[in-house]
Amino acid sequence: RNVLALERRLFASVPTSTSLSLLSTALKRKQVAPNGKSASTTAAQANTTQHETSTGSLRLLLSSLAFVAVFLLYQYPAPLKQAAELWLGRPTDQLPGTSKSTYIGLEADAPKQAAVVNAMRGLHMVAISIEFMKEDALLTSPERDAMGSDEYHPISRNGSNLTTRRRDREYQRARSWVANNMTLDRDANFNTFETTIRVLGGLLSAYHLSGEDPLFLEKARELADRILPVFDTPSGLPLSMINLAQRKGVADDDNQGLISTAEASTLQLEFRYLSLLTDEDIYWKKAEQVMAVIRAARMPPGLASIFMNPRDGRFVTSAIRLGSRGDSYYEYLLKQYVQTNLEEPVYREMYDDAVQAIHDHLIRRGMSTGLTYTSELIPERSPLGDISWRLTPKQDFLVCFFAGTLMLGATTSGALMHPVSIPPLPEQLTEQGRRDWKTGYELLRTCMATHDTQTGLAPEIAYFRIPSDGMDEMLGAAPRDWYIKGARPGAFPPYDARYILRPETVESLLVAFRLTGDERYREWGWNIFRAIETHCKVPSGGYAAIINVDEVPARQEDKMETFLMSETFKYLFLLFSDGDTLPLSKYVFNTEAHPLPIFSPTIRTGFS
Ligand code: DMJ
């Protein structure tokens, strides 16, 4: 099918008349001597003339072919490479994204690691109390201005509200803040998912990494007990918000009381680990019930709409995508299988079904260079009430987590042996594992391609070219592969053009590097780090989101999300660390990058 599609594309685009006329002229010249004499002239003359003619024609033919080859290679590198691989056979001893020539192993790159640590200095506790630390003149600005905040406003130097810790002296200050100042008795509505992945995940990770300091487990347990009422719904799906002081779940009225699929299905790593630590089944039972409901409600091909109804436990007709509100559902299917030491086949089955459906329905290739991307399915209702699904070539920055998920999945769910080698070899993976590895690597290349902007940073949302987008009418101005919708010179940048310090690409780079030891991933990560330093760093301290990745100098927005430290810088730090620092064989990262240990489950999943 690929070859046929390639042929169609080549014949549609090559300057066919030119090349064919050159070819036919050359062929004619082979038959008729240039002086017009017939072919019955003396044999010697004929031979010499024919020889000269055919040499000249051959030269012409070869240079025409060379021209066409260069043109095609420039225009269609990926499909041609695939066609060549199909024809010549793929190298059998290596998977895409791995190469003997770029293998460097998992030794630390100390100078780059130090550069990331330097960037994090003073930032890592943006999570902890403003009032507590304000007097301390020694603190760097984000720490001074935003302890205890979820976000930091690096330009106006204010914090607006959550967790973290790190390193000896800093760690002691953070611990002391958690012990003395962190209060969970907060009479306000907090997002169930965000509170779980950021605060509960952070406390559980701190408990483990601190050598089991009971302070963190006490806090984690207290927080989880306050969250538990969200699960008191008819279906067992959680409500979107929790009032921590009142211990009361709160429906999200802005979304008709619905909960997004990612929010409901991204609590399980944390609650399961808490059950293991406390020997209390309740946390796991509540979180497990969510998975049972989702499994029962799944739509036929294994895909999941982005909204569910906690009243009846069913999917609500809504978009299907790997981006916002859908993303970590797919991430946690695999990670639950990994967290439980590959001993819970039900998650593997759910993950495998989902990945098959994603390949069948969402994964597409760019129309000129063949970049692999994921599209979205948008439901449309006809006047008669029938639903049809429109495929939209839109990919959120968030989707870039999926590249690493696919690669990790290929070496766990898709592996014939455990552990696989570094890098993995084709014969160690199932057919599906090889497919997922390849898609993961190609998706990662696409994510890197979206960093091909003025700042070297990728936008919040990228659209990919499709034949029906009408953009060819822009002639020379039409983008080749992808573009930022609504971006116009001189106009205020659209929302899609922002980079808000998100981690998903470096998250996948870390996974790819740890699984391969291949230098290219460190190079890509270093480029991203330098771009963040160049365009997002605020001279007085902290880092800011930028409002247009295609504008230099970048205009900064007064906002720094905690996931910059919790995820983006942490993943970069680990990318340059040695392979024994939080190894993927022993840890699973929750969706906010808090490492949790892998363990053999004592309570088995009941709904399989
Ligand atoms: C993080 O809060 C989590 O990774 C979440 O799952 C979605 N993405 C943001 C950061 O981009």
Residues whose N, C-alpha, C, O or C-beta is under 5 A from the ligand:
A	BS01	DMJ	S328 R502 P503 F563 T591 E592
